[in-house]
Amino acid sequence: MKWTRGTQNDDVVDARGSRVSGGVKVGAGGAVGVLVLVLVSQFLGIDLTGLSGGGSPGGGTTTSGATQHTNQPPPGPDPDAETVDFVRFVIKDIQTTFEGLYRQEGRSYRPAKLVLFTDAVETGCGRSSSAIGPFYCPRDEKAYIDLSFCQLLKDRLGAPGDFAQAYVLAHEIGHHLQTLNGLESTVHRLSTDKRSRNAASVRQELQADCFAGVWAHSASARKLLEIGDLEEALNAASQIGDDRLQREAGRDVNAETFTHGTSGQRMKWFRRGYDTGRFTACDTFSEEP
């Protein structure tokens, strides 16, 4: 992906030097299974370690209200300096794109914040840890990422490339669009039991994938994409489908436990957004995902 170094972006808060003790604990039993679940959690944005008998879904204690984060980068030479620079550029480009699309529709856009953290972080949705992976908290309208995930994305999840990382960031800001659009009421209406909650979650996550594709469409139109970038994003979407991840964890594929959609569905909806460049094409709640 073509990007501009040195981009200033006040919507990215570098809080990696502010350490929070505790966070989500991961049980030590069943080391291989736990490792796979932690790696899966780090892409899905939810804690799946409870599936191994340790930890709890969602992770952390739920709280409400705003959370305060200030720029506090780590001391000394920063090995992730270029990644931070890349993240600042991508988040600015994503939100500038979405703001422009909102303006065309006569709506106002309220930007989200992205908080960079190390190991654990306090959020409006409770204390969380890097085991959760990149995630968005609607209560404080902030996305969160521990940059160690970028290496795991490449080495453990088989999704290398900077545009794979950009897809992850766009997916999280896609969840912010859902907050602005008031989607929570729709999800709540469809969530009457665990099975229906999972089904509603799948539709919500696939819509975030589609919104990420809408941004990728704009980036392509502005000649920011390079050869292979689209394939990097589609590969990332494929690698983290619920069906593939369950197989990687050595489990039988069980559609009733899906929360993010299959590999095919995730690629389909990212591609839908990419091909159309329209938010209206991302109505995952009105058709079979």
Secondary structure, 3 states (H helix, E strand, C coil): CCCCCCCCCCCEEECCCCCCCCCCCCCCCCHHHHHHHHHHHHHHCCCCHHHHCCCCCCCCCCCCCCCCCCCCCCCCCCCCHHHHHHHHHHHHHHHHHHHHHHHHCCCCCCCCEEEEECCEEEECCEEEEHHHCCEEECCCCEEEEECHHHHHHHHCCCCCCHHHHHHHHHHHHHHHHHHHCCCHHHHHHHCCCHHHHHHHHHHHHHHHHHHHHHHHHHHHHCCCCCCCHHHHHHHHHHHCCHHHHHHHCCCCCCHHHCCCCCHHHHHHHHHHHHHHCCHHHHCCCCCCC
